[in-house]
Amino acid sequence: MVKVAIYGASGYTGQELLRLLLYHPHVEVTAVTSRRYADYPVSHVFPIFTGVTTLHFENAPPESVASRCDIVFLALPHAVSMTVAETFLKAGCRVVDLSADFRLRNRETYEHWYEPHKTPHLLSQAVYGIPEIYRIHIREAQLVANPGCYPTSIILGLAPLVAHRLIETKGIIIDSKSGVSGAGREPTVTSLFCEVDEDFRAYKVASHRHTPEIEQELSRLAGTDVEVNFTPHLLPLSRGILSTMYANLKEFWSTDEIVNLYREFYKNEKFIRVYEKGKLPAISSVRGSNFCDIGITVDTRTNRVIIISVIDNLIKGASGQAIQNMNIMCGFEEDSGLRVMPLYP
C-alpha cells in the first residue's frame, strides 16, 4: 500500500481527494491537515465521512507529515504550496500540487499573473499533469503540477486540432462556464447563494489567471505561439464546467472528419469520450466523474470549428486528475479509485 497525505484537506478539492482515496485499492491515507479544523474529526467538518473514517485533521508541519507518507497532495492556496513543496521533496516524497504554483514554466510569467515566486528553481522540475499529453513524463516525476480546471477542459478540447496544425493559432475564442465550487470553500460575497442563484455572469474578462496556462500548453502542442481570448462565466450550479471553443480551420474539414481525428487521438484514453456527429455533451453527463466529454461541429458557412468540452471541475478539473497522476506515478491502473459513473440526474 502507498501511504498518502493530503496537506490542506479542508477545502472542496481536499474533501474530494479524501472521498476518492478512501476507496482506492492501493492507498492508505495517513494524514490530513488543516489549521482551521485542527484536532477535529474529518466527519465533524464533512458529515459525508461519518462512519467511513476516523481520521482527524492535524495542524502539522510538513516535516511531520513527510515522515508518514510516500506521496503528498498539496491542496493549498496559490503561493502557499511553494513554501512547503521543497520540504516534502527533500524528504523523498513525491508531490502532486493542486495550486498554480508550479504550472507556469516561466518565472516572469508566473510573477506577472500571481506574485513573486519563492522557489523558482523548482519550476523546471515540475511536470504539467495532463495525463493524456504528458503521461511518459508524469511516470518519473517527483513534482507534478496539477492543471487548473478551466485549462483542463480547454486543452483537452483543443489538443487534437492544435497538435495536427489544423487551426489558426491566433484568434481562438474560448467561452467557459463554471459552477460555484470552482471559487473554493472560503466564503466570499460573489459566491453567496443569493448572489449566484438565478444569475449568470462573466468575470475577469481578458484578465483571468488561467490564460497564460492555456496559452503555454497549447503553444507547446502547436510548436508556435498560440493566442486566445478566454472569458469565464459563473453558473448557478455547485459543480461542473462547460467550455465552448471557436477556431478557424486552415482548410476545409467536415464534422465527420474532425470527430474521427479526435477519436483516433484519444483512442486509448479511458477518461475522454468523444461524441458522434450531431450530439453535444452537457455538464450533467460528467458530474461526479473523472470523464471529459467532447462534442464537435464544423460551421461550413464560416469554416470554423466549434468544440464543446465538459468536465466536473472538482474531479477531472482537480482531485480526480490528481489521483490519475498519482496512479501513473505509482504504476497503478490509471483508473484505480476513479471507476465511478457520473451522477444523474
C-alpha positions as CSV (number, residue, x, y, z in Angstrom):
1,M,0.0,0.0,0.0
2,V,1.2,3.5,-0.8
3,K,1.0,5.9,2.1
4,V,-0.7,9.2,1.1
5,A,-1.2,12.5,2.8
6,I,-3.4,15.5,1.9
7,Y,-1.8,18.7,3.0
8,G,-4.6,21.2,3.3
9,A,-7.6,18.9,3.3
10,S,-10.5,21.1,4.4
11,G,-11.4,22.7,1.1
12,Y,-13.5,21.2,-1.7
13,T,-10.5,19.7,-3.5
14,G,-9.2,18.2,-0.3
15,Q,-12.5,16.7,0.6
16,E,-12.9,15.2,-2.9
17,L,-9.4,13.8,-2.7
18,L,-10.2,12.1,0.6
19,R,-13.6,10.8,-0.6
20,L,-11.9,9.1,-3.6
21,L,-8.7,8.0,-1.9
22,L,-10.5,6.2,1.0
23,Y,-11.8,3.7,-1.5
24,H,-8.6,3.4,-3.6
25,P,-7.5,-0.2,-3.6
26,H,-3.7,0.6,-3.3
27,V,-3.7,3.6,-0.9
28,E,-3.6,4.2,2.8
29,V,-4.4,7.8,3.8
30,T,-2.1,8.5,6.7
31,A,-2.6,12.2,7.4
32,V,-4.9,15.1,6.5
33,T,-4.1,18.6,7.6
34,S,-6.0,21.8,8.4
35,R,-5.0,24.7,10.6
36,R,-8.6,25.9,11.0
37,Y,-10.0,22.5,12.0
38,A,-7.0,21.0,13.8
39,D,-7.9,18.1,16.1
40,Y,-11.5,17.9,14.7
41,P,-12.6,14.6,13.2
42,V,-13.0,14.8,9.5
43,S,-16.6,13.7,9.9
44,H,-17.3,16.7,12.1
45,V,-16.4,19.1,9.2
46,F,-17.7,16.9,6.4
47,P,-20.6,14.7,7.6
48,I,-20.4,12.6,4.5
49,F,-17.4,10.8,6.2
50,T,-19.5,9.7,9.2
51,G,-18.8,6.0,9.8
52,V,-16.4,5.9,6.9
53,T,-13.1,7.2,8.5
54,T,-11.8,8.0,12.0
55,L,-9.2,10.4,10.6
56,H,-8.7,13.8,12.4
57,F,-7.4,17.0,10.9
58,E,-3.9,17.9,12.1
59,N,-2.1,21.2,12.2
60,A,1.2,19.5,11.4
61,P,4.4,20.9,9.9
62,P,5.5,19.4,6.5
63,E,8.4,17.6,8.2
64,S,6.0,15.6,10.4
65,V,3.7,14.7,7.5
66,A,6.5,13.8,5.2
67,S,7.7,11.2,7.6
68,R,4.4,9.4,7.3
69,C,3.8,9.4,3.5
70,D,5.2,8.4,0.1
71,I,3.1,10.8,-1.9
72,V,1.6,14.1,-0.7
73,F,-1.2,16.1,-2.3
74,L,-0.9,19.8,-1.8
75,A,-4.4,21.2,-1.7
76,L,-3.3,24.6,-0.7
77,P,-4.0,28.2,-1.9
78,H,-1.7,29.7,-4.5
79,A,1.6,31.0,-3.1
80,V,1.4,28.6,-0.1
81,S,2.3,25.3,-1.9
82,M,5.6,26.8,-3.0
83,T,6.6,27.3,0.7
84,V,6.3,23.6,1.6
85,A,6.8,21.6,-1.6
86,E,10.6,21.6,-1.3
87,T,10.4,20.2,2.3
88,F,8.5,17.2,1.0
89,L,10.7,16.7,-2.0
90,K,13.9,16.7,0.2
91,A,12.3,14.1,2.5
92,G,11.9,11.8,-0.5
93,C,8.1,12.3,-1.0
94,R,6.6,12.7,-4.4
95,V,4.4,15.7,-4.7
96,V,1.2,16.4,-6.6
97,D,0.4,20.1,-6.3
98,L,-3.2,21.3,-7.0
99,S,-2.3,25.0,-6.8
100,A,-1.0,27.2,-9.6
101,D,2.5,27.5,-8.1
102,F,4.3,25.1,-10.5
103,R,2.1,25.2,-13.6
104,L,3.8,28.0,-15.4
105,R,7.3,27.2,-16.6
106,N,8.4,30.8,-16.9
107,R,9.1,32.6,-13.6
108,E,8.4,36.0,-15.1
109,T,5.1,34.9,-16.4
110,Y,4.1,33.5,-13.1
111,E,5.1,36.7,-11.3
112,H,3.2,38.8,-13.8
113,W,-0.1,36.9,-13.2
114,Y,0.4,36.0,-9.5
115,E,3.2,37.2,-7.2
116,P,6.9,36.7,-6.5
117,H,7.9,33.0,-6.6
118,K,9.7,31.8,-3.5
119,T,11.1,28.6,-5.0
120,P,11.6,29.3,-8.8
121,H,14.4,26.7,-9.0
122,L,11.6,24.0,-8.7
123,L,9.7,25.3,-11.8
124,S,12.0,23.4,-14.2
125,Q,11.5,20.1,-12.2
126,A,7.7,20.3,-12.3
127,V,5.7,18.2,-14.9
128,Y,2.4,19.6,-16.1
129,G,-0.1,17.0,-15.1
130,I,-2.4,16.4,-18.0
131,P,-2.0,12.6,-18.3
132,E,-3.4,12.4,-21.9
133,I,-0.5,14.6,-23.1
134,Y,2.4,14.1,-20.6
135,R,1.9,10.6,-19.3
136,I,5.5,9.5,-20.1
137,H,6.9,12.4,-18.1
138,I,4.5,12.1,-15.2
139,R,5.6,8.5,-14.7
140,E,9.0,9.5,-13.5
141,A,8.1,12.9,-12.0
142,Q,8.9,13.9,-8.4
143,L,6.7,17.0,-8.6
144,V,3.5,17.2,-10.7
145,A,1.7,20.5,-11.2
146,N,-2.0,19.5,-11.4
147,P,-3.7,21.6,-14.1
148,G,-6.3,24.2,-13.5
149,C,-9.9,23.3,-14.0
150,Y,-10.6,25.6,-16.9
151,P,-7.4,24.8,-18.7
152,T,-8.1,21.0,-18.4
153,S,-11.4,21.4,-20.2
154,I,-9.9,23.7,-22.8
155,I,-6.6,22.0,-23.5
156,L,-8.2,18.6,-23.9
157,G,-10.8,20.2,-26.1
158,L,-8.3,21.8,-28.5
159,A,-5.3,19.4,-28.3
160,P,-6.0,17.3,-31.4
161,L,-6.6,20.3,-33.6
162,V,-3.5,22.2,-32.3
163,A,-1.2,19.2,-32.4
164,H,-2.2,18.4,-36.0
165,R,-1.8,22.1,-37.0
166,L,-5.4,22.3,-38.4
167,I,-6.4,25.6,-36.9
168,E,-5.2,29.2,-37.0
169,T,-3.2,29.8,-33.8
170,K,-4.4,33.4,-33.5
171,G,-8.0,34.5,-32.7
172,I,-9.1,31.3,-30.8
173,I,-12.1,32.3,-28.7
174,I,-12.9,30.4,-25.5
175,D,-16.1,30.8,-23.6
176,S,-16.2,28.8,-20.4
177,K,-18.8,28.4,-17.6
178,S,-18.2,27.0,-14.2
179,G,-20.1,26.0,-11.1
180,V,-19.6,28.0,-7.9
181,S,-17.3,25.3,-6.2
182,G,-14.6,26.5,-8.6
183,A,-14.2,29.5,-6.3
184,G,-13.3,27.3,-3.4
185,R,-14.8,26.9,0.1
186,E,-13.7,30.3,1.6
187,P,-16.9,32.4,1.9
188,T,-17.0,35.4,-0.5
189,V,-19.8,37.7,-1.4
190,T,-19.8,36.7,-5.0
191,S,-20.3,33.0,-4.2
192,L,-23.2,33.5,-1.7
193,F,-26.4,31.8,-2.7
194,C,-28.4,35.0,-3.1
195,E,-25.7,36.4,-5.4
196,V,-25.5,33.3,-7.6
197,D,-29.0,31.9,-7.7
198,E,-31.0,32.8,-10.8
199,D,-28.0,34.7,-12.2
200,F,-25.4,34.2,-14.9
201,R,-22.4,36.5,-15.2
202,A,-19.0,36.9,-16.8
203,Y,-16.0,37.7,-14.6
204,K,-12.3,38.5,-15.0
205,V,-12.8,39.3,-18.7
206,A,-9.5,39.4,-20.6
207,S,-7.7,39.1,-17.2
208,H,-8.2,35.5,-15.8
209,R,-5.0,33.9,-14.4
210,H,-5.6,30.7,-16.3
211,T,-5.0,32.5,-19.6
212,P,-1.2,32.0,-19.6
213,E,-1.5,28.4,-18.6
214,I,-3.8,27.7,-21.5
215,E,-1.6,29.5,-24.0
216,Q,1.6,27.9,-22.6
217,E,0.3,24.3,-23.2
218,L,-1.4,25.0,-26.5
219,S,1.7,26.7,-27.7
220,R,3.8,23.6,-26.8
221,L,1.5,21.4,-28.7
222,A,1.4,23.7,-31.7
223,G,5.1,24.3,-31.8
224,T,4.4,28.0,-32.1
225,D,2.8,30.8,-30.1
226,V,-0.9,30.4,-29.6
227,E,-3.1,33.3,-28.6
228,V,-6.6,33.0,-27.1
229,N,-9.4,35.2,-25.9
230,F,-10.6,33.5,-22.7
231,T,-13.8,34.6,-20.9
232,P,-15.0,32.7,-17.8
233,H,-18.6,32.8,-16.5
234,L,-20.2,31.8,-13.3
235,L,-23.1,29.4,-13.4
236,P,-25.7,28.9,-10.6
237,L,-24.5,25.3,-10.1
238,S,-22.4,23.7,-7.4
239,R,-20.0,21.9,-9.8
240,G,-19.2,21.4,-13.5
241,I,-17.5,23.3,-16.4
242,L,-18.7,23.7,-19.9
243,S,-16.2,25.3,-22.3
244,T,-17.1,26.3,-25.9
245,M,-14.1,26.9,-28.2
246,Y,-14.2,28.6,-31.6
247,A,-11.3,28.3,-34.0
248,N,-10.7,29.0,-37.8
249,L,-9.7,25.9,-39.8
250,K,-6.8,26.4,-42.2
251,E,-8.6,24.3,-44.8
252,F,-12.0,22.6,-45.1
253,W,-12.6,19.6,-42.8
254,S,-16.1,18.1,-42.3
255,T,-17.5,17.4,-38.9
256,D,-17.2,13.6,-39.5
257,E,-13.5,14.0,-40.3
258,I,-12.8,16.1,-37.2
259,V,-14.7,13.6,-35.0
260,N,-12.7,10.7,-36.4
261,L,-9.5,12.7,-35.8
262,Y,-10.4,13.2,-32.2
263,R,-11.4,9.5,-31.7
264,E,-8.0,8.5,-33.1
265,F,-6.1,11.0,-30.9
266,Y,-7.9,9.8,-27.8
267,K,-8.4,6.2,-28.7
268,N,-6.5,4.8,-25.7
269,E,-7.8,7.3,-23.1
270,K,-10.1,5.9,-20.5
271,F,-11.5,9.3,-19.4
272,I,-12.1,11.0,-22.8
273,R,-15.4,10.4,-24.5
274,V,-15.8,11.9,-28.0
275,Y,-19.4,12.3,-29.1
276,E,-20.7,11.3,-32.5
277,K,-21.7,13.9,-35.0
278,G,-24.9,15.8,-34.0
279,K,-24.5,15.1,-30.3
280,L,-23.2,17.5,-27.8
281,P,-22.2,17.0,-24.1
282,A,-23.7,18.5,-21.0
283,I,-22.4,19.1,-17.5
284,S,-24.9,16.5,-16.2
285,S,-23.2,13.9,-18.3
286,V,-20.0,14.0,-16.3
287,R,-21.0,15.3,-12.8
288,G,-19.2,13.3,-10.1
289,S,-16.9,11.5,-12.5
290,N,-13.4,11.9,-14.0
291,F,-14.6,12.0,-17.6
292,C,-14.1,14.7,-20.1
293,D,-16.8,14.6,-22.8
294,I,-16.2,16.4,-26.1
295,G,-18.6,17.3,-28.9
296,I,-17.6,18.9,-32.2
297,T,-19.3,20.8,-35.0
298,V,-17.9,22.4,-38.1
299,D,-19.7,25.5,-39.3
300,T,-19.3,25.1,-43.1
301,R,-20.5,28.6,-43.7
302,T,-17.6,30.2,-41.8
303,N,-15.2,27.3,-42.0
304,R,-14.9,27.5,-38.2
305,V,-14.8,24.5,-35.9
306,I,-16.7,24.6,-32.6
307,I,-15.7,22.3,-29.8
308,I,-17.7,21.8,-26.6
309,S,-15.9,20.2,-23.7
310,V,-17.4,19.4,-20.3
311,I,-15.8,18.2,-17.0
312,D,-16.6,18.1,-13.3
313,N,-14.3,20.9,-12.1
314,L,-13.7,19.2,-8.7
315,I,-12.8,15.8,-10.2
316,K,-11.3,15.8,-13.7
317,G,-10.6,19.5,-13.1
318,A,-8.8,18.9,-9.7
319,S,-8.9,15.9,-7.4
320,G,-9.7,13.1,-9.8
321,Q,-7.0,14.2,-12.2
322,A,-4.6,14.5,-9.3
323,I,-5.3,10.8,-8.4
324,Q,-5.0,9.9,-12.1
325,N,-1.5,11.4,-12.0
326,M,-0.7,9.6,-8.8
327,N,-1.7,6.3,-10.4
328,I,0.7,6.9,-13.2
329,M,3.5,7.8,-10.9
330,C,3.0,4.6,-8.9
331,G,2.4,2.3,-11.8
332,F,-1.2,1.6,-10.9
333,E,-4.0,1.1,-13.4
334,E,-4.8,4.7,-14.4
335,D,-8.4,4.4,-13.4
336,S,-7.8,2.9,-10.0
337,G,-10.0,4.6,-7.5
338,L,-11.7,6.5,-10.3
339,R,-14.1,3.9,-11.7
340,V,-17.2,5.9,-10.9
341,M,-20.2,6.6,-13.1
342,P,-21.4,10.2,-13.4
343,L,-24.2,11.2,-11.1
344,Y,-27.5,11.6,-13.0
345,P,-29.8,13.3,-12.5
